Amino acid sequence: MQTQEAIILILFLAAAGYIAWRFWKSFDKRNTGGCAKGCGCAEDKAATFKLK
């Protein structure tokens, strides 16, 4: 029984950590771009567009 509880606790903590990480990334200003993904792809396209 304790093994099952430990597995559930580990899965719960992993899920809570993932949700907290996604929440933090949504407010992180370092990776702001033009798209919702936050990958900075819009900045790359803007830089390429300005060079032409």
C-alpha positions in Angstrom: 0.0 0.0 0.0 2.8 2.4 0.8 4.3 1.8 -2.6 1.1 2.9 -4.4 0.9 6.0 -2.2 4.5 6.9 -3.0 3.9 6.5 -6.8 0.8 8.7 -6.6 2.7 11.3 -4.6 5.5 11.4 -7.1 3.0 11.7 -10.0 1.1 14.5 -8.2 4.3 16.4 -7.5 5.5 16.0 -11.1 2.1 17.3 -12.4 2.1 20.2 -9.9 5.6 21.1 -10.9 4.7 21.0 -14.6 1.7 23.3 -14.0 3.8 25.7 -11.9 6.5 25.8 -14.6 4.0 26.5 -17.4 2.4 29.3 -15.2 5.9 30.8 -14.6 6.7 30.7 -18.3 3.5 32.5 -19.1 4.7 35.5 -17.1 8.4 35.3 -18.0 9.4 38.4 -19.9 12.7 37.2 -21.3 11.2 35.1 -24.0 8.5 37.4 -25.3 7.8 37.2 -29.0 5.0 38.0 -31.3 3.4 34.6 -31.0 1.8 32.9 -28.0 4.4 30.1 -27.9 7.0 32.4 -26.5 9.7 30.9 -28.7 10.8 34.3 -30.1 10.0 33.3 -33.7 8.4 36.7 -34.4 11.6 38.5 -33.4 13.6 36.3 -35.8 11.2 37.2 -38.6 11.2 40.9 -37.7 15.0 40.9 -37.8 15.1 39.1 -41.2 12.5 41.5 -42.6 14.5 44.6 -41.5 17.7 43.2 -43.2 16.0 43.0 -46.6 
